[in-house]
């Protein structure tokens, strides 16, 4: 009989010890790619009439689970980002975006997703658009002046701000070990940030009248303010892509990581790089969406190259529905960015917050799965906490439901959520419960439709003080059932009031 080698004996001992000690499986890495102003119908795989190819995201959907009934908390940027990162409805804090040089959206009591992942040993990074505020060090009040349609506009000039001091209240204080980005591409300062300082102090001023570069759509989006000379908005997406790939290349297999890649696209200003011109049949916006898809593809390729793909959860979604230019896109190109849903960005109609969502985790989530479960982006926090065995406190993620049973194909009772709330404008709320959608106002519209658009597409305005829709029968929200089912509307209004009065919608 042949005597086992020393190597064989040591290997067997290692295996036996591993089983005896109950060795824990490696925690999964997490990558969230967050698009900006991307409509449900901009993801090609879920829009049969799409004029925009999205091959990388379509492949992600084929390899993961695609949700057909997923929602952002708000119909605008900052509130949805806050909710994604805290598991808390934004309206428990405020309703509006953070404007140029605005204070942080967060309060000292907020606990974030990166913070809880840090507590489980994750290396965390945010790359891209922040738009959640900083505590700037001002030398004086804004000294710049500019005439506008609303009167004299005041804005900060470079000398009004102390660029030498670290800027508090940003990503590093919300649980991220590292940050690199442009802050918000269409808001000053027009400069790169790394961690808690600008890389180079702004030394000139930009307004929408002196951008210095041709903008293909939405040049009005640029707010006036300090700029680094030579700052080029066309460099933003390529630079964020490069930085994300570089950061991923430095990650080690023995330490889990969390990357939050918040893209400034396809939000206006619409500025696809030259190589993406005419790659869609939906104009410059369509080309910008193609580039957005390409960026996601580069991140996915980097994960694969580093051997990290199999143990990484990739989440792709968007902060709200498409901007008002989408109406023109329908008329000119026949592309419906909102898909079959009514409304656009800012609306509490479905088009304002019904967003694409794809989640991939090889070997854990069934490839090609499609879920009709109604979920909200606030659910991502509780779900990742459950998957990573990270404990949530009683006050953290108060509106977040754990949907891991959906992802992992475990037995569960549907619906998981009692109800889901959407809001953009103060006082106007939508409550989703099963197939029913209740709006506590006479309209869900905030973004005014193009002339003749509603009539051409069968969208009527209503004369009731609240609205009720059956989304199974009427996903386009054309038939108001409030008068037919007043008891249902009243019950849903009561539940909405309950959520608004208490500080949570789900107990831990």
Secondary structure, DSSP 4 states (H G I P E B T S, - for coil): -PPPPHHHHHHHHHHHHHHHTTPPPPPPEEEEEEESS--GGGSGGG-TT-SS--HHHHHHHHHSEEEEEEE-SSSSHHHHHHHHHHSS-GGGT-SSPP-TTPPPS--TT---HHHHHHHTT-EEEEEEE--S--B--BSSS--EEEEETTEEEEE--GGGB--SSPPBSSGGGGT-SEEEEEE-TTSS-BS-EETTEESS---EEE-TT--SS--SB-GGG---EEE-TT--GGGHHHHHHHHHHHHHHT--TTS-EEEEEE---SSSSB---GGGTTSSSSHHHHHHHHHHHHHHHHHHHHHHHTT-GGGEEEEEEESS---THHHHHHHHH---TTTT----TT-SSGGGTEEEEEEE-TTTSPTTEEE---EETTHHHHHHHHHTTPPPPTTSSTT----HHHHTT---PSPSSS-EEEESSTT-EEEEETTEEEESSS----SPPPTTHHHHTT-----SSSEEEETTT-TT-----TTTTHHHHHHHHHHHHHHHHSS-SS--
